[in-house]
Amino acid sequence: MKRSYISKRYQEDKSTAMGKSDEMAKAFDDVINLSLGDPDLITDERIINAAFEDAKRGHTKYTDFRGDPELREAIVDFYKEEYDMDIVDEEVFVCTSACEGMYLVLEAILDDGDEVLMQAPYFTPYRQQVELARGVPVELPTYEEEDFQINVERLESLITEKTKALIINSPNNPTGNCLTVETMRKIGEIAEKYDIVVVADDIYTAFSYQNPFVPFASLPGMKERTIVLNSFSKNFTMTGWRIGNIIATADIIKVIQQINENVVFTAPSISQRAALYALRHRKEIQPDMVEEYRKRMFYAAERINKIPKLSVINPPKGSFYLFVNIKETGLSSEEAAELFLKEAHVLVLPGNAFGDCGEGYVRIACTVGIEKLGEACDRIGNIELLKEK
């Protein structure tokens, strides 16, 4: 070929550590994979059976463009029951995962060149998702010595005339941090002062171990300037079902619907029925699952803090990720991740995959059982560099 038919925007390799993890997991036959947030647990059997029965009853066609009406109603009821928030049907859109939801949101709100502040360390895809929507990603760093809270003075210093939105994520991937209500109120004041829309990536809401989860959108005056992303992937161990939802003002939802009609048309009907059952029966389904991850997180954090030159915030606050400080090793994040894989056969992700301020860390996903986590910690602890001298 004389020329490439690939868009100039994609001719530069933009693959990430997250994207490469599948290939790296095959490096050794005995790899313990702690890289991706795909749980070892399968979807609760009751959800699977309910979706199967609904499929046999005919729920195998396109749904309404904004999602199955019963599921939308259940989402409205959920927000009223859990957070005393008044959401109306026109403010709900069911999407094919929160990842797709983020793209739809950014495509709907951004003009070319608009800047989007991203709470960092951030979920790796954010940067390219902003760029896909012709926006400009701007990292808003948070630091362990500040408890990974958003520093509002730093936030305000990054705002320009082109700033359109701020993405927040709490409980956070990768740090496991949870924003305090006080921090969120200060963020709300800044958002109101500069007329910024806040995109709240509320993916790990079931996994808040120290305090009950509080939606940013529930704070006074914030519902109208907040776009909420939800997912069933982590809260219900439904990663493969690819189902989530967006909550925003009716005018934004209308635009999102129009965009989505040209992307996937509607979310999978069977997945929507599974989500409906999950939401209606959350009080029976979620507690055991959440407790299992809580045990894993607390166990792994304690074990890691006993390994020389490694440390992690303990007790864990949220999500099922531990952001392990490796600065005392003298290695970069990528060097440490490579060392863990080559010498311990444990696959983790380098912290700089989550933004510049993630350098000096590796992320561990507690998506295997305590026995495997223990074996992984044993292997890491036996790396010569990490032994006490």
C-alpha positions in Angstrom: 0.0 0.0 0.0 1.2 3.5 -0.9 -0.5 5.0 2.1 -2.2 4.1 5.3 -6.0 4.2 5.3 -5.9 4.7 9.1 -7.0 8.1 10.4 -4.0 10.3 11.1 -5.4 10.6 14.7 -4.7 6.9 15.2 -1.5 6.3 13.3 0.4 6.9 16.6 0.3 3.9 18.9 -1.9 4.8 21.9 -2.1 1.4 23.5 -2.0 1.5 27.3 -0.8 -0.8 30.1 -4.4 -1.8 30.7 -4.8 -2.8 27.0 -1.6 -4.8 27.1 -2.4 -6.7 30.3 -4.1 -9.6 28.6 -1.0 -10.4 26.6 1.3 -9.9 29.6 -0.9 -12.3 31.6 0.3 -15.1 29.3 4.0 -14.5 30.0 4.1 -17.4 32.5 1.9 -20.4 33.1 1.5 -19.5 36.8 0.8 -15.8 36.6 -1.5 -14.4 39.3 -3.4 -11.7 37.5 -4.1 -8.6 39.7 -4.2 -6.2 36.8 -7.7 -5.6 35.6 -10.9 -5.0 37.6 -12.7 -8.1 36.2 -13.8 -10.1 39.3 -13.2 -13.8 39.7 -16.8 -14.1 41.0 -19.5 -14.7 38.4 -22.8 -12.9 38.3 -25.3 -14.0 40.9 -27.2 -17.0 39.7 -30.5 -15.4 40.5 -29.7 -12.5 38.0 -28.6 -15.0 35.3 -31.8 -17.1 35.7 -34.1 -14.1 35.7 -32.5 -12.7 32.5 -32.7 -16.2 30.9 -36.4 -16.5 31.7 -37.1 -13.0 30.4 -35.3 -13.9 27.2 -37.5 -16.9 26.8 -40.6 -14.6 27.4 -39.5 -12.5 24.4 -37.2 -9.8 25.7 -34.8 -10.3 22.8 -35.7 -7.2 20.7 -34.7 -3.6 20.7 -36.0 -1.7 23.7 -37.1 1.9 23.9 -34.4 4.2 22.7 -33.7 5.4 26.3 -33.9 1.9 27.7 -36.4 -0.6 29.1 -39.2 1.5 30.8 -39.2 -0.9 33.7 -35.5 -0.5 34.2 -35.7 3.3 34.0 -38.4 3.2 36.6 -36.3 1.0 38.9 -33.4 3.5 38.6 -35.7 6.4 39.5 -37.0 4.4 42.5 -33.4 3.4 43.5 -32.3 7.1 43.8 -35.3 8.0 45.8 -35.0 5.0 48.2 -31.3 5.2 48.7 -30.5 8.9 48.5 -33.9 10.7 48.7 -33.2 12.2 45.3 -36.0 13.1 43.0 -35.1 11.9 39.5 -37.7 11.8 36.7 -37.9 9.4 33.8 -36.8 11.9 31.2 -33.5 12.3 33.1 -32.5 8.6 32.7 -30.7 6.9 29.8 -29.7 3.2 29.7 -26.3 2.7 28.0 -24.1 -0.2 26.9 -21.7 0.2 29.9 -20.5 3.3 31.7 -17.5 3.3 29.3 -19.8 3.9 26.4 -21.7 6.3 28.7 -18.7 8.4 29.2 -18.1 8.7 25.5 -21.8 9.7 24.9 -21.6 12.3 27.7 -18.4 13.9 26.4 -19.6 13.8 22.8 -22.9 15.5 23.9 -21.3 18.4 25.9 -18.0 19.2 24.3 -17.2 21.6 21.5 -13.8 21.3 19.8 -11.1 22.5 22.1 -13.1 22.4 25.3 -11.0 21.4 28.3 -11.9 18.7 30.7 -10.3 18.5 34.1 -9.8 14.9 35.2 -9.4 13.9 38.9 -6.1 12.1 38.8 -4.9 9.4 39.2 -7.8 8.6 36.8 -9.3 5.6 35.0 -7.0 5.1 32.1 -9.6 5.5 29.2 -10.6 9.0 30.3 -7.8 10.8 28.4 -8.6 9.2 25.0 -12.3 9.4 25.6 -12.0 13.2 26.0 -9.8 13.3 22.9 -12.3 11.2 20.9 -14.9 13.9 21.6 -12.4 16.6 20.4 -11.8 17.9 23.9 -8.6 18.6 25.7 -7.8 16.5 28.8 -6.2 18.3 31.7 -4.9 16.3 34.6 -6.0 17.5 38.1 -3.5 15.7 40.4 -4.2 14.4 43.8 -1.6 13.1 46.2 -1.3 10.5 49.0 0.0 13.1 51.5 -3.3 14.9 50.9 -5.3 11.7 51.3 -6.0 11.8 47.6 -8.6 14.5 48.1 -9.1 17.1 45.4 -7.3 20.3 46.5 -9.8 23.0 45.5 -7.1 25.7 45.2 -5.2 23.4 42.7 -8.6 22.8 40.9 -9.3 26.5 40.6 -5.8 27.2 39.3 -6.3 24.9 36.4 -9.6 26.5 35.2 -9.4 28.5 32.0 -12.0 30.1 29.7 -12.0 26.8 27.8 -12.8 24.6 30.8 -16.2 22.9 30.3 -16.3 19.9 32.7 -14.7 18.2 35.6 -14.6 14.4 35.9 -14.7 13.0 39.4 -14.6 9.3 40.5 -15.3 8.3 44.1 -14.8 5.6 45.3 -11.8 6.0 43.0 -10.1 3.7 40.5 -7.1 3.3 41.0 -6.5 4.8 44.5 -9.4 3.4 46.4 -9.9 6.9 47.9 -13.4 8.3 48.6 -14.0 12.1 48.4 -15.3 13.5 51.6 -18.6 15.4 51.7 -16.6 18.5 52.7 -14.4 18.2 49.6 -17.4 17.6 47.4 -19.1 20.7 48.7 -16.0 22.8 47.9 -15.9 21.3 44.4 -19.6 22.3 44.1 -18.8 25.9 45.0 -16.0 26.0 42.4 -18.2 24.4 39.7 -21.0 26.9 40.4 -18.5 29.9 40.4 -17.1 29.0 37.0 -20.3 27.3 35.6 -18.6 23.9 35.1 -20.5 20.7 34.6 -19.4 17.8 36.9 -19.3 14.3 35.4 -19.6 12.0 38.4 -18.3 8.5 37.5 -20.2 6.6 40.2 -19.0 3.1 39.4 -18.0 1.6 42.8 -20.8 3.0 45.0 -21.4 -0.3 46.7 -17.8 -0.4 47.8 -17.5 2.4 50.3 -16.1 0.8 53.5 -15.6 3.7 55.9 -18.7 5.8 55.3 -22.0 5.4 53.3 -21.7 6.6 49.7 -23.0 10.1 49.0 -23.7 11.1 45.4 -22.2 14.4 44.3 -25.5 15.1 42.5 -27.4 14.9 45.9 -25.6 17.9 47.3 -27.7 21.2 47.4 -27.8 22.8 44.0 -25.7 20.2 42.3 -28.2 18.0 40.5 -28.7 20.4 37.6 -25.0 20.7 36.9 -24.1 17.1 37.4 -24.1 14.2 34.9 -24.0 10.8 36.7 -22.6 7.6 35.2 -23.6 4.3 36.7 -22.6 0.8 35.9 -23.8 -2.7 36.9 -20.4 -4.1 36.1 -18.8 -3.8 39.5 -21.7 -3.2 41.8 -23.3 -6.5 40.7 -20.3 -8.4 39.2 -21.8 -8.0 35.7 -18.8 -6.9 33.7 -19.6 -9.0 30.6 -23.2 -7.9 30.4 -22.1 -4.3 29.4 -24.9 -2.3 31.0 -25.0 1.0 32.7 -27.0 4.2 32.8 -26.7 8.0 32.7 -28.6 10.6 34.7 -28.6 14.2 33.5 -31.0 17.0 32.6 -33.6 16.1 30.1 -32.0 18.2 27.3 -28.7 16.5 27.7 -30.3 13.1 27.7 -32.2 13.9 24.5 -28.8 14.6 22.8 -27.2 11.5 24.2 -30.1 9.4 22.8 -29.6 10.9 19.4 -25.9 10.2 19.4 -26.4 6.6 20.7 -28.9 5.8 17.9 -25.8 6.1 15.6 -23.5 4.0 17.9 -25.4 1.0 19.2 -29.0 2.0 18.8 -30.1 0.5 22.1 -28.5 -1.4 25.0 -28.9 -5.2 24.9 -32.4 -6.1 26.0 -31.4 -9.2 27.9 -28.7 -7.3 29.8 -31.3 -4.7 30.7 -33.6 -7.3 32.2 -30.6 -8.7 34.2 -30.0 -5.2 35.5 -33.6 -4.7 36.4 -33.6 -7.9 38.5 -30.3 -6.9 40.1 -31.5 -3.5 41.1 -34.8 -4.7 42.5 -33.1 -7.4 44.6 -29.9 -5.5 45.5 -30.5 -5.9 49.2 -30.3 -9.7 48.9 -27.6 -9.9 46.3 -25.0 -7.2 47.2 -24.1 -7.7 50.9 -22.2 -11.0 50.6 -20.4 -9.8 47.5 -19.4 -6.5 49.1 -18.3 -8.2 52.3 -16.1 -10.6 50.3 -14.3 -7.7 48.6 -14.0 -5.9 51.9 -12.2 -8.9 53.4 -9.9 -9.1 50.5 -9.0 -5.5 50.6 -8.3 -5.4 54.3 -6.3 -8.6 54.1 -4.2 -7.5 51.1 -3.5 -4.0 52.6 -2.2 -5.6 55.8 0.0 -8.0 54.0 1.4 -5.4 51.6 2.3 -3.1 54.5 4.5 -5.9 56.0 6.6 -6.1 52.8 9.7 -3.8 53.1 9.7 -0.8 50.7 6.0 -1.1 49.9 3.1 0.7 51.6 -0.6 1.3 51.1 -3.2 3.4 52.8 -4.8 1.2 55.6 -7.6 0.7 56.3 -8.9 0.8 52.7 -11.6 3.2 52.0 -13.3 2.0 48.9 -13.4 0.2 45.5 -11.4 -3.1 45.2 -8.1 -1.6 44.2 -5.0 -0.9 46.3 -2.6 1.8 45.1 0.7 0.6 46.4 3.5 3.1 47.0 6.8 1.7 45.6 8.9 4.8 45.9 11.3 3.3 48.4 12.4 0.7 45.9 14.0 3.4 43.7 12.2 2.0 40.7 9.7 3.7 38.4 6.2 2.4 38.2 6.8 0.5 35.0 10.1 -1.0 36.4 8.3 -2.2 39.5 5.5 -3.7 37.6 8.0 -5.5 35.3 9.9 -6.7 38.3 6.7 -8.1 39.9 5.9 -10.0 36.8 9.4 -11.3 35.9 10.5 -12.3 39.4 7.2 -13.1 41.2 4.9 -13.9 38.2 2.3 -11.4 39.6 0.8 -9.0 37.1 -0.1 -5.5 38.3 -0.5 -2.2 36.5 2.0 0.6 36.7 0.7 3.7 38.4 1.7 6.1 35.6 -1.0 4.3 33.5 -3.4 6.4 35.5 -1.8 9.8 34.9 1.5 11.5 35.7 0.8 11.8 39.4 0.5 8.0 39.5 4.2 7.6 39.1 5.7 5.8 42.1 2.8 3.4 42.5 1.4 0.2 41.2 -2.2 -0.8 41.2 -3.4 -4.1 42.6 -6.9 -5.4 41.9 -8.2 -7.6 44.6 -10.2 -9.7 42.1 -8.9 -13.0 43.3 -9.6 -14.9 46.5 -7.7 -14.4 49.8 -5.7 -17.6 49.2 -4.4 -16.3 45.9 -3.8 -12.8 47.3 -1.8 -14.4 50.0 0.3 -16.3 47.5 0.8 -13.2 45.4 2.1 -11.3 48.5 4.3 -14.2 49.4 5.9 -14.1 45.9 6.3 -10.3 46.0 7.8 -10.5 49.4 10.4 -13.0 48.2 11.8 -10.6 45.5 15.4 -9.9 46.5 15.1 -6.2 46.2 12.2 -6.1 48.6 13.8 -8.2 51.3 15.0 -6.2 54.4 18.7 -5.6 54.6 
